[in-house]
Amino acid sequence: MEFRTFDELLETAKKYKKTVPCALVGADSENNLEAVLRAHREGFVRPFLIGDEGAIGRCFEKIGEKSGSVRIIHAATQKDAAQQAVDLVRSGKTNILIKGNMDTSAFFSPILNKENGIQPEKILAGFAVYEIPTYHKLVAVTDGGITLYPTLAQKKMLIENAVAVLRRMGISCPKVAVLAAVEKANPKMPETMDAAALQEMNEQGEIKDCIVAGPISYDLAINKKSAAIKGFDSPVAGDADLLVFPDITSGNIVSKALVYTANGKIAMFAIGAKPIIIFGSRSSRAEDKYRSLIMATTLGGRESDDH
């Protein structure tokens, strides 16, 4: 099924009636803590709060909440907090991690450590879902947050990772738009050559369970009238489920523009590793973090014993 809004996704999540564990790493983060406690009150999550216990306590006071109903795991350093979170994943106590008030490098370091056994099998990728007032359904994007300048092979993995998530959302055959400035392959524009190659891989069955169109411009991917005017004939045109960016810069700019100038709502996390990882800017709103967490519980949460 296709979700038109996050409210529809929330209603689906409520039907699960299942509380799943999550770990907020660097829990002295007001926006993240507010999001986690809201999801906890609503019965979606059972949180572990990892970080400096005193700082976490002060954060509770700032947001006017009490800490009695959640478990706090003290960690003196960011390195220790991140490692304790990874240990929870390895022991099966959670498979949702949330980056709180800590450096990105410190957070991801133990996750990407091969000895820990939770590093990505293919590629760790940023994945976001948007509700845009001018679009008829939720649309996903990759990668505006992790992969800097993906190679053709990496773009193939980005698509495969994202398609797997979209299929778990109920979209049986996601429509994938590999974005560029134009619709024709041009050797002077390497991203168009990659896009054409990815479409060919899809047509030959190397990229499965989706329909790939590329190169395709942003307007054609989300607007059927624009596609008709330009004579671009593809089932992806005007109905894309996934937008694939050529690099992190274009992805980051478009993603922030959707939120800050187009009134877009966002849920964002990293995919490809064993846990689902909620991350993003420290300035992200509590509402954005909450949506990300609800989506994570719907896609990958599972109950585990708290012991």
Salt bridges, closest charged atoms under 4 A:
GLU2 OE2 - LYS137 NZ 3.26
GLU8 OE2 - ARG4 NH2 2.68
GLU11 OE2 - LYS14 NZ 3.54
GLU42 OE2 - ARG38 NE 3.41
GLU65 OE2 - ARG41 NH1 2.84
ASP103 OD1 - ARG282 NH2 3.15
GLU160 OE1 - LYS122 NZ 3.21
GLU160 OE2 - LYS156 NZ 2.67
GLU183 OE1 - LYS230 NZ 3.84
ASP194 OD2 - LYS155 NZ 3.01
ASP219 OD2 - LYS230 NZ 3.98
ASP239 OD1 - HIS136 NE2 2.68
ASP239 OD1 - LYS137 NZ 3.02
ASP239 OD2 - LYS175 NZ 2.47
ASP241 OD1 - LYS137 NZ 2.72
GLU287 OE1 - ARG38 NH1 2.94
GLU287 OE2 - ARG291 NH1 3.61
ASP288 OD2 - ARG285 NE 2.95
ASP288 OD1 - ARG291 NH2 2.43
ASP306 OD1 - ARG71 NH1 3.02
